Amino acid sequence: MTATILTWLLGAFFLIGGGVNIVAPAPIRAEFQRWGFPGWFHFLVGALGLAVAVMLVVPGWRTGGLVLAAVTMVSATAVVLYHKEYSHALIPGAVLAVTCIAAWI
């Protein structure tokens, strides 16, 4: 029961995050540019977020969704830590922790 709730919450997080990254308001685009990514990269990140959201709520795909969620959050954490934006690492780090807990239980 707890794992299901966590995966649905994670699914909602990735659904919202994926949508925001696809729309990419100016501050989001500026962050991707500051980190050295090409102008189209926010579409890829958004599409991955939406894919994770779908995978997390489809029971047969849940494990793959948790793996992709973890890889995505490790990558996001690594990018912001590499650029010394330590406070930006809190959210992806926390989401990574919740992802690992959901996978474990």
N, C-alpha and C positions, 0 to 999 in steps of 0.2 A: 504493500500500500504506500509506504513512504517513498520507495523508489519511483513508483508511478507518479506521485505528486511532484517529486523533484524533477523528473524528466519532463512533465508537462510545464512546470515553471521554467525550466531551461528552454523548452520549445518556444514558450512565449517570449523569453528574452531574445532568442535568436531570430524569431519572427520580426520583432520590433527592430532589433539591430540590423537585420538584413534589409528591411524596408528603408530604414534611415540611411544606410550606406548606399543603397541604390539611388535614392533621391539626392543624397549628398548635399546638404546645405553648405553654404560657403565655408563655415568653420571646419567642417569635415573634409572638404576638398583641400583646404589649406593644410590640414594636418597631414594628409596623404602626400601632398606636394613637399612639405617640410621634411618628411621622412624619406623623400627621394623616389617615390613610386610614380609611375606614369599616370596620366590623367584618367585613363579608363579603369584603373585598378579598383576604384571604389565599387564598380559594377561587379567585378569578380568577387570581392569580399562580401558584397550584399547577396550575390547569388549563392555563395557558400553558406551564408547565414540562413537563407531561406531553405536550402537543401537540408541543413542540420535540423531546422525546425520541423520539416516534414518527416525526416527520418526518425526523430525522437518520438513522434506521436503514432507512428506505424509500428505495431508490436514486432513484426518480423525484421524491421530495419533498425530497431532501437540500439542494438549493440554497435552497429556501424555509425549511427548518429552520435553515440557517446564518444566513440573513437575520433570521429571528425570534429566534434565539439572540442575535445581535448587538444587535438592538433592545432585547431584554430586559436584556442586560448593560449597555448604555449607560444605560438607564433606571434600573437598580439603582444603578449608579455615581453617576449624577446625583443621585438621592435622598439617598444617604448623604453625598455631598460638600456638597450644599445644607444639610444638617443638621450639617455640620462634624464628622461621624463618620469622619474620614479613614482610620482603621485598617480600618473596614468596607469601604472601597473596594478593598482589596487583592484579595480573592477575585473579585468581579465584574470587576475590571480584568484580572486574570490569565485568567479564563475568556473575556473578550472578546478578549484577545490570542491565545489558543489557537484561538478561533473564526475570527479573521481569518487565522491561519496555515493552518488547515484549508481555508478557502475559497480561499486564494491558491494552495495546492499542489494 
